[in-house]
């Protein structure tokens, strides 16, 4: 195994950990305040984090090709950022 796949797995793990923490904290803030914008923000971060998780799982466990993995991650990342953008404009 070369260095690049090992680094990709390491950085995906960091992404999942940090994304999970951010999602947890925004969800906790949403539950405390009931703010719709914080709920949408939590959902957006969860979608971005889920994209990294599903892409990694599809590649490592299922053996999906790189193009399909990139598509999965890109769709969920774009959708997540769309929800995050919505959260910034909602009351």
Backbone atoms as SQL, in Angstrom:
CREATE TABLE atoms (id INTEGER PRIMARY KEY, chain TEXT, resi INTEGER, resn TEXT, atom TEXT, x REAL, y REAL, z REAL);
INSERT INTO atoms VALUES
  (1, 'A', 1, 'UNK', 'N', 0.854, -1.179, 0.000),
  (2, 'A', 1, 'UNK', 'CA', 0.000, 0.000, 0.000),
  (3, 'A', 1, 'UNK', 'C', 0.900, 1.242, 0.000),
  (4, 'A', 2, 'UNK', 'N', 0.544, 2.198, -0.854),
  (5, 'A', 2, 'UNK', 'CA', 1.343, 3.419, -0.931),
  (6, 'A', 2, 'UNK', 'C', 0.905, 4.396, 0.155),
  (7, 'A', 3, 'UNK', 'N', 1.619, 5.476, 0.259),
  (8, 'A', 3, 'UNK', 'CA', 1.359, 6.474, 1.286),
  (9, 'A', 3, 'UNK', 'C', 0.048, 7.227, 1.057),
  (10, 'A', 4, 'UNK', 'N', -0.304, 7.482, -0.188),
  (11, 'A', 4, 'UNK', 'CA', -1.486, 8.291, -0.497),
  (12, 'A', 4, 'UNK', 'C', -2.780, 7.660, 0.036),
  (13, 'A', 5, 'UNK', 'N', -3.072, 6.379, -0.223),
  (14, 'A', 5, 'UNK', 'CA', -4.306, 5.812, 0.343),
  (15, 'A', 5, 'UNK', 'C', -4.336, 5.855, 1.874),
  (16, 'A', 6, 'UNK', 'N', -3.202, 5.666, 2.494),
  (17, 'A', 6, 'UNK', 'CA', -3.141, 5.742, 3.954),
  (18, 'A', 6, 'UNK', 'C', -3.461, 7.153, 4.437),
  (19, 'A', 7, 'UNK', 'N', -2.920, 8.151, 3.749),
  (20, 'A', 7, 'UNK', 'CA', -3.214, 9.537, 4.111),
  (21, 'A', 7, 'UNK', 'C', -4.680, 9.888, 3.878),
  (22, 'A', 8, 'UNK', 'N', -5.259, 9.380, 2.791),
  (23, 'A', 8, 'UNK', 'CA', -6.677, 9.631, 2.511),
  (24, 'A', 8, 'UNK', 'C', -7.536, 9.067, 3.641),
  (25, 'A', 9, 'UNK', 'N', -7.264, 7.837, 4.059),
  (26, 'A', 9, 'UNK', 'CA', -8.020, 7.229, 5.156),
  (27, 'A', 9, 'UNK', 'C', -7.826, 8.036, 6.439),
  (28, 'A', 10, 'UNK', 'N', -6.609, 8.469, 6.704),
  (29, 'A', 10, 'UNK', 'CA', -6.342, 9.253, 7.915),
  (30, 'A', 10, 'UNK', 'C', -7.110, 10.573, 7.903),
  (31, 'A', 11, 'UNK', 'N', -7.084, 11.286, 6.782),
  (32, 'A', 11, 'UNK', 'CA', -7.783, 12.563, 6.708),
  (33, 'A', 11, 'UNK', 'C', -9.304, 12.391, 6.681),
  (34, 'A', 12, 'UNK', 'N', -9.799, 11.320, 6.095),
  (35, 'A', 12, 'UNK', 'CA', -11.243, 11.038, 6.151),
  (36, 'A', 12, 'UNK', 'C', -11.664, 10.779, 7.588),
  (37, 'A', 13, 'UNK', 'N', -10.814, 10.095, 8.349),
  (38, 'A', 13, 'UNK', 'CA', -11.109, 9.833, 9.758),
  (39, 'A', 13, 'UNK', 'C', -11.167, 11.140, 10.541),
  (40, 'A', 14, 'UNK', 'N', -10.236, 12.033, 10.290),
  (41, 'A', 14, 'UNK', 'CA', -10.249, 13.344, 10.944),
  (42, 'A', 14, 'UNK', 'C', -11.503, 14.126, 10.534),
  (43, 'A', 15, 'UNK', 'N', -11.851, 14.068, 9.258),
  (44, 'A', 15, 'UNK', 'CA', -13.055, 14.742, 8.765),
  (45, 'A', 15, 'UNK', 'C', -14.303, 14.209, 9.456),
  (46, 'A', 16, 'UNK', 'N', -14.400, 12.900, 9.584),
  (47, 'A', 16, 'UNK', 'CA', -15.555, 12.301, 10.257),
  (48, 'A', 16, 'UNK', 'C', -15.605, 12.701, 11.728),
  (49, 'A', 17, 'UNK', 'N', -14.475, 12.689, 12.395),
  (50, 'A', 17, 'UNK', 'CA', -14.444, 13.053, 13.814),
  (51, 'A', 17, 'UNK', 'C', -14.848, 14.512, 14.015),
  (52, 'A', 18, 'UNK', 'N', -14.238, 15.413, 13.262),
  (53, 'A', 18, 'UNK', 'CA', -14.566, 16.835, 13.409),
  (54, 'A', 18, 'UNK', 'C', -15.989, 17.138, 12.948),
  (55, 'A', 19, 'UNK', 'N', -16.409, 16.524, 11.858),
  (56, 'A', 19, 'UNK', 'CA', -17.784, 16.708, 11.389),
  (57, 'A', 19, 'UNK', 'C', -18.790, 16.196, 12.398),
  (58, 'A', 20, 'UNK', 'N', -18.470, 15.081, 13.027),
  (59, 'A', 20, 'UNK', 'CA', -19.352, 14.542, 14.067),
  (60, 'A', 20, 'UNK', 'C', -19.456, 15.471, 15.264),
  (61, 'A', 21, 'UNK', 'N', -18.333, 16.043, 15.676),
  (62, 'A', 21, 'UNK', 'CA', -18.344, 16.980, 16.807),
  (63, 'A', 21, 'UNK', 'C', -19.147, 18.233, 16.458),
  (64, 'A', 22, 'UNK', 'N', -18.911, 18.796, 15.274),
  (65, 'A', 22, 'UNK', 'CA', -19.645, 19.994, 14.854),
  (66, 'A', 22, 'UNK', 'C', -21.145, 19.700, 14.764),
  (67, 'A', 23, 'UNK', 'N', -21.497, 18.563, 14.191),
  (68, 'A', 23, 'UNK', 'CA', -22.908, 18.190, 14.085),
  (69, 'A', 23, 'UNK', 'C', -23.525, 18.039, 15.466),
  (70, 'A', 24, 'UNK', 'N', -22.823, 17.366, 16.364),
  (71, 'A', 24, 'UNK', 'CA', -23.324, 17.175, 17.732),
  (72, 'A', 24, 'UNK', 'C', -23.536, 18.519, 18.433),
  (73, 'A', 25, 'UNK', 'N', -22.568, 19.412, 18.325),
  (74, 'A', 25, 'UNK', 'CA', -22.681, 20.700, 19.015),
  (75, 'A', 25, 'UNK', 'C', -23.812, 21.551, 18.448),
  (76, 'A', 26, 'UNK', 'N', -23.985, 21.550, 17.126),
  (77, 'A', 26, 'UNK', 'CA', -25.080, 22.334, 16.546),
  (78, 'A', 26, 'UNK', 'C', -26.433, 21.711, 16.868),
  (79, 'A', 27, 'UNK', 'N', -26.492, 20.376, 16.919),
  (80, 'A', 27, 'UNK', 'CA', -27.740, 19.714, 17.303),
  (81, 'A', 27, 'UNK', 'C', -28.082, 20.017, 18.763),
  (82, 'A', 28, 'UNK', 'N', -27.085, 20.010, 19.610),
  (83, 'A', 28, 'UNK', 'CA', -27.269, 20.335, 21.028),
  (84, 'A', 28, 'UNK', 'C', -27.786, 21.773, 21.186),
  (85, 'A', 29, 'UNK', 'N', -27.205, 22.714, 20.420),
  (86, 'A', 29, 'UNK', 'CA', -27.650, 24.108, 20.458),
  (87, 'A', 29, 'UNK', 'C', -29.082, 24.232, 19.941),
  (88, 'A', 30, 'UNK', 'N', -29.407, 23.468, 18.891),
  (89, 'A', 30, 'UNK', 'CA', -30.770, 23.483, 18.361),
  (90, 'A', 30, 'UNK', 'C', -31.766, 22.998, 19.407),
  (91, 'A', 31, 'UNK', 'N', -31.441, 21.907, 20.078),
  (92, 'A', 31, 'UNK', 'CA', -32.348, 21.372, 21.096),
  (93, 'A', 31, 'UNK', 'C', -32.527, 22.341, 22.263),
  (94, 'A', 32, 'UNK', 'N', -31.473, 23.064, 22.589),
  (95, 'A', 32, 'UNK', 'CA', -31.533, 24.011, 23.700),
  (96, 'A', 32, 'UNK', 'C', -32.360, 25.237, 23.335),
  (97, 'A', 33, 'UNK', 'N', -32.226, 25.714, 22.087),
  (98, 'A', 33, 'UNK', 'CA', -32.880, 26.962, 21.700),
  (99, 'A', 33, 'UNK', 'C', -34.147, 26.767, 20.877),
  (100, 'A', 34, 'UNK', 'N', -34.249, 25.659, 20.163),
  (101, 'A', 34, 'UNK', 'CA', -35.389, 25.441, 19.279),
  (102, 'A', 34, 'UNK', 'C', -35.323, 26.262, 17.999),
  (103, 'A', 35, 'UNK', 'N', -34.191, 26.878, 17.721),
  (104, 'A', 35, 'UNK', 'CA', -34.023, 27.726, 16.547),
  (105, 'A', 35, 'UNK', 'C', -34.005, 26.891, 15.261),
  (106, 'A', 36, 'UNK', 'N', -34.886, 27.251, 14.332),
  (107, 'A', 36, 'UNK', 'CA', -34.933, 26.541, 13.043),
  (108, 'A', 36, 'UNK', 'C', -33.615, 26.624, 12.291),
  (109, 'A', 37, 'UNK', 'N', -32.970, 27.775, 12.365),
  (110, 'A', 37, 'UNK', 'CA', -31.712, 27.943, 11.639),
  (111, 'A', 37, 'UNK', 'C', -30.628, 27.025, 12.203),
  (112, 'A', 38, 'UNK', 'N', -30.592, 26.827, 13.514),
  (113, 'A', 38, 'UNK', 'CA', -29.616, 25.897, 14.099),
  (114, 'A', 38, 'UNK', 'C', -29.950, 24.451, 13.733),
  (115, 'A', 39, 'UNK', 'N', -31.226, 24.142, 13.632),
  (116, 'A', 39, 'UNK', 'CA', -31.625, 22.799, 13.197),
  (117, 'A', 39, 'UNK', 'C', -31.178, 22.529, 11.771),
  (118, 'A', 40, 'UNK', 'N', -31.356, 23.520, 10.903),
  (119, 'A', 40, 'UNK', 'CA', -30.919, 23.371, 9.511),
  (120, 'A', 40, 'UNK', 'C', -29.395, 23.297, 9.432),
  (121, 'A', 41, 'UNK', 'N', -28.722, 24.075, 10.263),
  (122, 'A', 41, 'UNK', 'CA', -27.258, 24.038, 10.283),
  (123, 'A', 41, 'UNK', 'C', -26.764, 22.654, 10.698),
  (124, 'A', 42, 'UNK', 'N', -27.383, 22.075, 11.721),
  (125, 'A', 42, 'UNK', 'CA', -27.015, 20.723, 12.163),
  (126, 'A', 42, 'UNK', 'C', -27.249, 19.709, 11.045),
  (127, 'A', 43, 'UNK', 'N', -28.378, 19.827, 10.353),
  (128, 'A', 43, 'UNK', 'CA', -28.676, 18.925, 9.245),
  (129, 'A', 43, 'UNK', 'C', -27.645, 19.064, 8.126),
  (130, 'A', 44, 'UNK', 'N', -27.273, 20.295, 7.809),
  (131, 'A', 44, 'UNK', 'CA', -26.288, 20.530, 6.754),
  (132, 'A', 44, 'UNK', 'C', -24.936, 19.909, 7.084),
  (133, 'A', 45, 'UNK', 'N', -24.478, 20.116, 8.308),
  (134, 'A', 45, 'UNK', 'CA', -23.203, 19.513, 8.714),
  (135, 'A', 45, 'UNK', 'C', -23.297, 17.995, 8.741),
  (136, 'A', 46, 'UNK', 'N', -24.443, 17.483, 9.144),
  (137, 'A', 46, 'UNK', 'CA', -24.627, 16.025, 9.150),
  (138, 'A', 46, 'UNK', 'C', -24.556, 15.461, 7.734),
  (139, 'A', 47, 'UNK', 'N', -25.125, 16.172, 6.764),
  (140, 'A', 47, 'UNK', 'CA', -25.094, 15.705, 5.373),
  (141, 'A', 47, 'UNK', 'C', -23.675, 15.708, 4.820),
  (142, 'A', 48, 'UNK', 'N', -22.908, 16.763, 5.118),
  (143, 'A', 48, 'UNK', 'CA', -21.524, 16.830, 4.643),
  (144, 'A', 48, 'UNK', 'C', -20.710, 15.690, 5.271),
  (145, 'A', 49, 'UNK', 'N', -20.905, 15.479, 6.564),
  (146, 'A', 49, 'UNK', 'CA', -20.192, 14.409, 7.262),
  (147, 'A', 49, 'UNK', 'C', -20.619, 13.044, 6.748),
  (148, 'A', 50, 'UNK', 'N', -21.911, 12.868, 6.503),
  (149, 'A', 50, 'UNK', 'CA', -22.415, 11.609, 5.972),
  (150, 'A', 50, 'UNK', 'C', -21.821, 11.316, 4.593),
  (151, 'A', 51, 'UNK', 'N', -21.633, 12.368, 3.797),
  (152, 'A', 51, 'UNK', 'CA', -21.019, 12.190, 2.479),
  (153, 'A', 51, 'UNK', 'C', -19.621, 11.604, 2.587),
  (154, 'A', 52, 'UNK', 'N', -18.843, 12.106, 3.536),
  (155, 'A', 52, 'UNK', 'CA', -17.492, 11.574, 3.738),
  (156, 'A', 52, 'UNK', 'C', -17.551, 10.132, 4.226),
  (157, 'A', 53, 'UNK', 'N', -18.480, 9.856, 5.128),
  (158, 'A', 53, 'UNK', 'CA', -18.621, 8.500, 5.668),
  (159, 'A', 53, 'UNK', 'C', -19.050, 7.504, 4.595),
  (160, 'A', 54, 'UNK', 'N', -20.088, 7.843, 3.846),
  (161, 'A', 54, 'UNK', 'CA', -20.582, 6.931, 2.815),
  (162, 'A', 54, 'UNK', 'C', -19.572, 6.730, 1.693),
  (163, 'A', 55, 'UNK', 'N', -18.884, 7.791, 1.321),
  (164, 'A', 55, 'UNK', 'CA', -17.880, 7.663, 0.265),
  (165, 'A', 55, 'UNK', 'C', -16.749, 6.745, 0.720),
  (166, 'A', 56, 'UNK', 'N', -16.288, 6.942, 1.928),
  (167, 'A', 56, 'UNK', 'CA', -15.226, 6.090, 2.455),
  (168, 'A', 56, 'UNK', 'C', -15.657, 4.643, 2.582),
  (169, 'A', 57, 'UNK', 'N', -16.873, 4.430, 3.076),
  (170, 'A', 57, 'UNK', 'CA', -17.390, 3.071, 3.231),
  (171, 'A', 57, 'UNK', 'C', -17.588, 2.409, 1.868),
  (172, 'A', 58, 'UNK', 'N', -18.106, 3.173, 0.914),
  (173, 'A', 58, 'UNK', 'CA', -18.337, 2.616, -0.420),
  (174, 'A', 58, 'UNK', 'C', -17.022, 2.204, -1.074),
  (175, 'A', 59, 'UNK', 'N', -15.986, 2.959, -0.815),
  (176, 'A', 59, 'UNK', 'CA', -14.690, 2.645, -1.423),
  (177, 'A', 59, 'UNK', 'C', -13.977, 1.515, -0.689),
  (178, 'A', 60, 'UNK', 'N', -13.912, 1.586, 0.630),
  (179, 'A', 60, 'UNK', 'CA', -13.145, 0.621, 1.412),
  (180, 'A', 60, 'UNK', 'C', -13.878, -0.708, 1.581),
  (181, 'A', 61, 'UNK', 'N', -15.152, -0.668, 1.935),
  (182, 'A', 61, 'UNK', 'CA', -15.886, -1.894, 2.250),
  (183, 'A', 61, 'UNK', 'C', -16.524, -2.542, 1.024),
  (184, 'A', 62, 'UNK', 'N', -17.095, -1.724, 0.159),
  (185, 'A', 62, 'UNK', 'CA', -17.833, -2.252, -0.992),
  (186, 'A', 62, 'UNK', 'C', -16.944, -2.362, -2.221),
  (187, 'A', 63, 'UNK', 'N', -15.891, -1.552, -2.285),
  (188, 'A', 63, 'UNK', 'CA', -14.990, -1.591, -3.429),
  (189, 'A', 63, 'UNK', 'C', -15.494, -0.823, -4.635),
  (190, 'A', 64, 'UNK', 'N', -16.333, 0.175, -4.391),
  (191, 'A', 64, 'UNK', 'CA', -16.860, 0.997, -5.480),
  (192, 'A', 64, 'UNK', 'C', -15.716, 1.771, -6.139),
  (193, 'A', 65, 'UNK', 'N', -15.846, 2.012, -7.421),
  (194, 'A', 65, 'UNK', 'CA', -14.790, 2.717, -8.147),
  (195, 'A', 65, 'UNK', 'C', -14.696, 4.172, -7.692),
  (196, 'A', 66, 'UNK', 'N', -13.558, 4.769, -7.960),
  (197, 'A', 66, 'UNK', 'CA', -13.250, 6.118, -7.489),
  (198, 'A', 66, 'UNK', 'C', -14.234, 7.162, -8.009),
  (199, 'A', 67, 'UNK', 'N', -14.640, 7.057, -9.261),
  (200, 'A', 67, 'UNK', 'CA', -15.571, 8.044, -9.829),
  (201, 'A', 67, 'UNK', 'C', -16.920, 8.012, -9.115),
  (202, 'A', 68, 'UNK', 'N', -17.427, 6.826, -8.819),
  (203, 'A', 68, 'UNK', 'CA', -18.702, 6.706, -8.111),
  (204, 'A', 68, 'UNK', 'C', -18.595, 7.242, -6.689),
  (205, 'A', 69, 'UNK', 'N', -17.475, 6.961, -6.045),
  (206, 'A', 69, 'UNK', 'CA', -17.245, 7.448, -4.686),
  (207, 'A', 69, 'UNK', 'C', -17.206, 8.972, -4.670),
  (208, 'A', 70, 'UNK', 'N', -16.517, 9.564, -5.634),
  (209, 'A', 70, 'UNK', 'CA', -16.458, 11.022, -5.727),
  (210, 'A', 70, 'UNK', 'C', -17.837, 11.618, -5.988),
  (211, 'A', 71, 'UNK', 'N', -18.643, 10.937, -6.785),
  (212, 'A', 71, 'UNK', 'CA', -19.995, 11.411, -7.061),
  (213, 'A', 71, 'UNK', 'C', -20.839, 11.408, -5.794),
  (214, 'A', 72, 'UNK', 'N', -20.791, 10.317, -5.033),
  (215, 'A', 72, 'UNK', 'CA', -21.542, 10.227, -3.773),
  (216, 'A', 72, 'UNK', 'C', -21.147, 11.360, -2.840),
  (217, 'A', 73, 'UNK', 'N', -19.852, 11.523, -2.653),
  (218, 'A', 73, 'UNK', 'CA', -19.368, 12.551, -1.735),
  (219, 'A', 73, 'UNK', 'C', -19.728, 13.952, -2.226),
  (220, 'A', 74, 'UNK', 'N', -19.587, 14.188, -3.517),
  (221, 'A', 74, 'UNK', 'CA', -19.876, 15.512, -4.071),
  (222, 'A', 74, 'UNK', 'C', -21.355, 15.875, -3.948),
  (223, 'A', 75, 'UNK', 'N', -22.241, 14.921, -4.217),
  (224, 'A', 75, 'UNK', 'CA', -23.684, 15.190, -4.119),
  (225, 'A', 75, 'UNK', 'C', -24.068, 15.532, -2.689),
  (226, 'A', 76, 'UNK', 'N', -23.605, 14.731, -1.726),
  (227, 'A', 76, 'UNK', 'CA', -23.964, 14.997, -0.332),
  (228, 'A', 76, 'UNK', 'C', -23.297, 16.261, 0.199),
  (229, 'A', 77, 'UNK', 'N', -22.094, 16.542, -0.248),
  (230, 'A', 77, 'UNK', 'CA', -21.426, 17.778, 0.174),
  (231, 'A', 77, 'UNK', 'C', -22.163, 18.993, -0.380),
  (232, 'A', 78, 'UNK', 'N', -22.518, 18.967, -1.651),
  (233, 'A', 78, 'UNK', 'CA', -23.250, 20.089, -2.255),
  (234, 'A', 78, 'UNK', 'C', -24.608, 20.278, -1.584),
  (235, 'A', 79, 'UNK', 'N', -25.323, 19.183, -1.343),
  (236, 'A', 79, 'UNK', 'CA', -26.626, 19.278, -0.671),
  (237, 'A', 79, 'UNK', 'C', -26.456, 19.811, 0.746),
  (238, 'A', 80, 'UNK', 'N', -25.433, 19.329, 1.446),
  (239, 'A', 80, 'UNK', 'CA', -25.183, 19.799, 2.811),
  (240, 'A', 80, 'UNK', 'C', -24.866, 21.277, 2.852),
  (241, 'A', 81, 'UNK', 'N', -24.026, 21.728, 1.933),
  (242, 'A', 81, 'UNK', 'CA', -23.716, 23.159, 1.891),
  (243, 'A', 81, 'UNK', 'C', -24.936, 23.984, 1.479),
  (244, 'A', 82, 'UNK', 'N', -25.807, 23.414, 0.659),
  (245, 'A', 82, 'UNK', 'CA', -27.063, 24.099, 0.332),
  (246, 'A', 82, 'UNK', 'C', -27.920, 24.291, 1.574),
  (247, 'A', 83, 'UNK', 'N', -28.011, 23.265, 2.413),
  (248, 'A', 83, 'UNK', 'CA', -28.786, 23.361, 3.656),
  (249, 'A', 83, 'UNK', 'C', -28.110, 24.339, 4.621),
  (250, 'A', 84, 'UNK', 'N', -26.784, 24.323, 4.685),
  (251, 'A', 84, 'UNK', 'CA', -26.069, 25.270, 5.547),
  (252, 'A', 84, 'UNK', 'C', -26.332, 26.705, 5.079),
  (253, 'A', 85, 'UNK', 'N', -26.304, 26.921, 3.770),
  (254, 'A', 85, 'UNK', 'CA', -26.602, 28.245, 3.235),
  (255, 'A', 85, 'UNK', 'C', -28.022, 28.661, 3.599),
  (256, 'A', 86, 'UNK', 'N', -28.973, 27.756, 3.458),
  (257, 'A', 86, 'UNK', 'CA', -30.360, 28.030, 3.860),
  (258, 'A', 86, 'UNK', 'C', -30.416, 28.429, 5.331),
  (259, 'A', 87, 'UNK', 'N', -29.658, 27.724, 6.179),
  (260, 'A', 87, 'UNK', 'CA', -29.696, 28.005, 7.619),
  (261, 'A', 87, 'UNK', 'C', -29.230, 29.420, 7.936),
  (262, 'A', 88, 'UNK', 'N', -28.390, 29.975, 7.093),
  (263, 'A', 88, 'UNK', 'CA', -27.902, 31.328, 7.332),
  (264, 'A', 88, 'UNK', 'C', -28.913, 32.399, 6.964),
  (265, 'A', 89, 'UNK', 'N', -29.922, 32.030, 6.171),
  (266, 'A', 89, 'UNK', 'CA', -30.931, 32.985, 5.734),
  (267, 'A', 89, 'UNK', 'C', -32.281, 32.826, 6.414),
  (268, 'A', 90, 'UNK', 'N', -32.429, 31.773, 7.206),
  (269, 'A', 90, 'UNK', 'CA', -33.716, 31.539, 7.867),
  (270, 'A', 90, 'UNK', 'C', -33.684, 32.083, 9.290),
  (271, 'A', 91, 'UNK', 'N', -34.826, 32.382, 9.792),
  (272, 'A', 91, 'UNK', 'CA', -34.940, 32.915, 11.155),
  (273, 'A', 91, 'UNK', 'C', -35.139, 31.814, 12.145);
